[in-house]
């Protein structure tokens, strides 16, 4: 079989294996593959699997190749979430789930990333056909669960920094199916991450405000900040976790740090401070410091 006949027979496939070749030519000699690679007619994607060098790198082509390059695999994680317009498109690689070992296949036309799950988690995908090409794609609910299964999340706000599209989720996500699939994972860690996801998904701001208002009386500046936050005027930074740890450390150091001062008061006030401190069961220095702090922060006002 010459190359023209070979290409005509196999061009409907985005990629072909030795078994595909044998179906169209039982007497095919493997030496022709080396010859055609040297002439840049075909290119090897992995051992025993090839594609034509002039292949069009469409989403359908790459998705179909992903399902064929590695057995028992379906597209999920970032690539599937991008397919559903939940996450921006990633240039890093095409992400898949497989019951085989975790593996990354780097080819001339792209990188294919396969993450391992147990056989009992190999579910929740559908067959999609585009332009006569068929591939396995995780359902939206399964793609979310797979993504959070491999990506630890500690705060609801992190979904903003990850650029999850809440509008698309509201239109497409089936919460009943999500919870059904979640129960099949039997993972406490994943259960926790899904709770954080649902808190973000449901815009769970009002309950947090009610709890906060009960815990402490907010001053005007704090109320303005909270109102602005609930109106959606604040956006999480991309490195939310690192920034949070930094400012938490700064705040702790700022609060803990004290400055020694000399304060002159009348003898009468000095004695009254001692008496009041004894009644409250605290050192008089602590009581005076508390009074100054409350006055300066607007919590203590003249009658």
N, C-alpha and C positions, 0 to 999 in steps of 0.2 A: 504494500500500500504506500503510495507516494504521499507527500505532505498535504497536498491540496485535498485529496480524498479523505485523508485522516482528519483534517480540520473541518471539513464539511460534515463528517459523521459525528464529531465530538463538540463542535462549537455551541450546540444548545446547552451544554453543561458549563457552569462557571469554572469548574475544575474537574480533573479526571484522574482516576487511579488506574493501576495496572489491570484490575478486574474490569473496569469500564472499557479499556482498550481491547481486551480479549473478547468482549462481547461483539465488537465490530470487526475484529480481525484475529481469528484464533491462531494464526501463524505469525503474528507480529514479533519482530525481533527487538529486544530491549536496547540493542546498540543504536537503533535509530533515535531513541530518546536523547542519548548523549550527543549524537550528531546534531539534532535539532536544537539542543540547548546551546551548543557551541555556535550555531548560526543565529541564535537569539530568536528562534521561532517560538519556543516554549520556555517556561521557567519552572524550576522546582520550588514548591511551597514547603514540602517536607518529604521524607523518604517515601518514595512510591506514589507521590501525589503531585500533579502538575497543573499548570494553566497556560493558556496562550499569552504571549507577551503583550498583545494588543487588546487585552481584555479591558472592558470599561469598568472602572471602579465605582459602581453605583452602590447605594445602600442595599439593594436587593441582592446584588452579586456578593458583597461581603457577608451579608447575613446568611446566605445560602452556604457559602464556603465555611463559615463558622460552624454550621451544623454538620458539615461533612468532614472537616479536618480532624475532629476528635469525637470518638464514639460517645453515645449516651449524653449528648450535650444540648443545651438550649440557651438562647440568648436571655440575659437577665442583667441585674445590677444597673450600672450607669447607662449602658447602651439601651436597655429596655426602657428605662425611665426617660431617656432622651426620645425614644420612639413614640412614647405617649405624651411628649412635650411637658414632662414634669421637671426634667433637668436640662440645662443647656447641653448641646452636643459636645462630646469630648474628643480631643485629638490624640489622647494617650493610647487607646486601643479598644478593640471590640471585646466586651466582657460577657462571659458565659458561665454557666453552671454545669458541672458534670459529676457523675458518680465515680469517675476515675480520679487519679491523683491530680493535685494542683499542678498546672503546667502553663507556660507561656510559649507560644509558637510565633517566632518572628519571621516574617516572609517579605519578599520584595514589594508586596502590595499592601501590607499592613501587619499589625500585631494583634494576635488573638490570645486573650487571657481566660484561662479556665480555672475556676475555683471548685474545690471538692466539697460535696455534701454526701451524707449517707443515702443509701438507696431509698429509704422511706421518705426522704424529702425531695425526691425526683418526681414532682407533680406540678400542677398549676401552670402548664404552658399550652399553647394552642398552635396549630399549623396555619401558617399564613402563606398565601400564594400571591406573588407579584411578578408580572411580566414572565409568566411560565416558570418561575423559580419558587420553590417551597422551602420554608425554614421554620424552625421551632422558636416561638417567642413567648417569654413568660407573660402571664396575665399581669395587669397592673398591680393587683394586690400581692401577687407572688413576688414581683420585682421589688416592691417596697420591703417585703419581709426578707428577701435575700440580701438586699442592700444593707439593711439594719443588722442582719445576722453577722455580716462581716465588717461593719463600721460602727464602733462604739459611739454612742451619743450620751451626753451628760446633762444637757440643757435644751429646753424647747426652742430657745432662740437660735440654736445652731442650724436649724433647718432654713432660717433666713440666710445665714452666711453660706450655706450649701447651695442657695439659690433654687430651692424647691418652689415650684409654681403652684401657689395655693388655689388660684382661680381654676386652673385645669383639674386639680384634685377634687375640688368641690363638684365639678361637673361629671367626673369619670369614676371616682372611687366608690366601690361597693363595700361599705363598712361591715355588713353582715358576712360577706365572703372573706374579708380581711381577718375578722375574728375567728371564723371557721378554720382558715388556713393556719392562723397563729396557734390554735390549740394543737395542731398536728406536730409542731416543732418541739413542744414540751421543753421550752427553754426559759428559765427565770430571767436571764439577762435580756433576751429578746422581748419578753413580756414588759420589762421595765422600759426598754427603748420605745416600744409601741405606745406605752402610756404617755411618754414625753412627746411622741409624734402627734398623738390625738389631742394633747393639751395645746400644742401649736396649731393643729388643724382646726380646732374648735374656737380659736381665738380666746382662750381661757384667761381673760383679763379681769372680768368683773368679780369672780370669786376671790382672786388674789387681792383685789382692791378692798373688798369687804373685810378680809382677814387683816390686811395691813391697817385699815382705819380703826379696827378694834384693838389692835396691839398698841398703837400710839397715836397721839394727836399730831397731825401734820401741820407745819407752818405753811404760810402762803407760797413760799418758793417751792417747797416739796409738793404741794398740791398742784402747782402749775406744771411741774415736771411730770407728775403722774397723769394729769389730764392730757398732756402732749403725747405721752407714751401710748395712752389708750386710743388716741386718734390716729395712731399709725405714723406719726411724724418722725419717729426714730427708727433707724436701720442698724442692724447688727454689722459690726466690722468683720472682715474676712477671717481675722485671727482672733476670734472672740475668746476662746479658751485661754490663750496666752495673755491677752490684754486683761481679762478678768482676774487672773492670778496676780498680775503685776499691780493693778490698782487695789486689790484686796490687801496685798502686802504693804503698799504705801499707806492705805487707810489705817491699817493696824498699827503701823509704826507711828503715824501721826497722832492717833488717839492715845497710844501708850506713852508717848513722850511728854514729859512734864518740864516745867521751868520754875526754878526756885525764885521767889520774889520776897521782898520785905514790905510788909503792910502795916501802917501805923493806924491804930484805932483808939478810941477813948477807952479808958479803963472800964467804964460801964458796959460798953458794947462787948468788950473782951469777956467780962464776967457773964453777960447774957449768952454769949456764944457757947461758953463752957457749959452753962446750965442746959441750954437747948440740946447740945450734942450728947450730954449724959442721958437726957430723956429719950433721945432717938437711938441711943446705943451705938454711936459712931464717933470717931475722933473729931475734935472740933475743926482741925485743919481740913478734913474731908468735907465737912458740912459747909465751911466758908467757900471752898473751891466749887462745890456744887451750886451754891447760891450765885456766885459770879458767873458760872457757865450758863445757868438757866436765864439769868438776866441778859447776858450778851446774845443769847440765841432767841430771845423773845418769848421764852416760856414763863418768865417771871415778870410781871408787870405791876406798876404802882396801883394801889387801891383807889 
